[in-house]
């Protein structure tokens, strides 16, 4: 499937947001996700189906001072 992840076009075999995060090694990390500008809560990631050309934003916390 062709997806735009954080602004970069990627081809990844994933049908749900959870599968995508696992394929990108984000599984288990604290993060925020949005698909096509809509926030997807952690509990909804297993059921959120992806489509070709979806725009995915994955945000991780950053430490610093």
C-alpha positions in Angstrom: 0.0 0.0 0.0 1.3 3.5 -0.8 1.1 5.8 2.2 2.4 9.3 2.9 4.1 9.0 6.3 5.3 12.2 7.9 5.5 13.7 4.4 7.4 10.9 2.8 5.8 8.5 0.3 6.3 4.9 1.5 5.1 1.5 0.2 4.2 -0.8 3.1 2.2 -4.0 3.4 -0.2 -2.9 6.2 -4.0 -2.7 6.3 -4.5 -1.2 9.7 -2.8 1.6 11.6 -1.6 -0.9 14.2 0.1 -3.0 11.5 1.7 0.0 10.1 3.2 1.0 13.5 4.5 -2.5 14.0 6.1 -2.5 10.6 7.8 0.8 11.3 9.0 -0.5 14.8 6.8 2.0 16.7 4.9 -0.8 18.5 4.7 -0.2 22.2 6.0 3.4 22.1 4.1 6.3 23.4 3.0 8.4 20.4 0.2 10.3 18.7 -1.2 9.3 15.4 -3.3 11.0 12.8 -4.7 9.8 9.5 -5.7 12.4 6.9 -5.6 15.1 9.6 -7.9 13.2 12.0 -6.5 12.0 15.4 -6.7 8.2 15.9 -6.7 7.2 19.5 -4.6 4.3 20.7 -7.6 2.1 21.4 -8.8 2.6 17.8 -5.6 1.8 15.9 -6.4 -2.0 15.5 -9.7 -1.1 13.8 -8.6 1.9 11.7 -8.2 0.7 8.1 -5.8 2.4 5.8 -6.3 3.3 2.1 -3.8 4.0 -0.7 -2.5 7.5 -0.4 -3.6 8.1 3.2 -1.5 10.8 4.9 -0.2 9.4 8.2 1.4 11.6 10.9 3.3 9.9 13.7 4.5 12.1 16.5 6.7 10.9 19.3 7.5 12.9 22.5 10.8 14.7 22.6 12.8 15.2 25.8 14.9 18.2 26.4 15.1 21.4 28.2 
